[in-house]
């Protein structure tokens, strides 16, 4: 059995790891540390299991390996698809594009507010907990007509979110990094480095 091509349990483990990587890449700033840990603690053992299986199968019957070559390389095809999606940042752009209309509608309601709103709500595919006007350190005041959202992700305490500015660019600080997305939208990543 161990000398056969990867079956459903192995492919399910590869697919679960791939799904987790794609999910963690669907935020404005990737969870690099978490993604690296998943690759190390889940990806490496799966890779070693694959190497052992193909070596045993080749040792037992080399013809059986070449006859089912596509099944042996199916995990690699899955991982190549994930790598391709990560290279073009597809997980983020798909999730953001679906969520943008509801985030934009909520940003317009936020522009009239001047205080912090700590309530949690789903805006498209993002769970936002905390909405407030964007504060400009350069002008030392809230930017009129702006909105900032703090995102919360499942099973991980995130420090990411979105900023909608009617004009201009957000100011990067030692703690906050910004990424221009599209139009007036910017991705935000706050301090979480120890």
Order of alpha helices (4+ residues) and beta strands (2+ residues): alpha-alpha-alpha-alpha-alpha-alpha-alpha-beta-beta-beta-beta-beta-beta-beta-beta
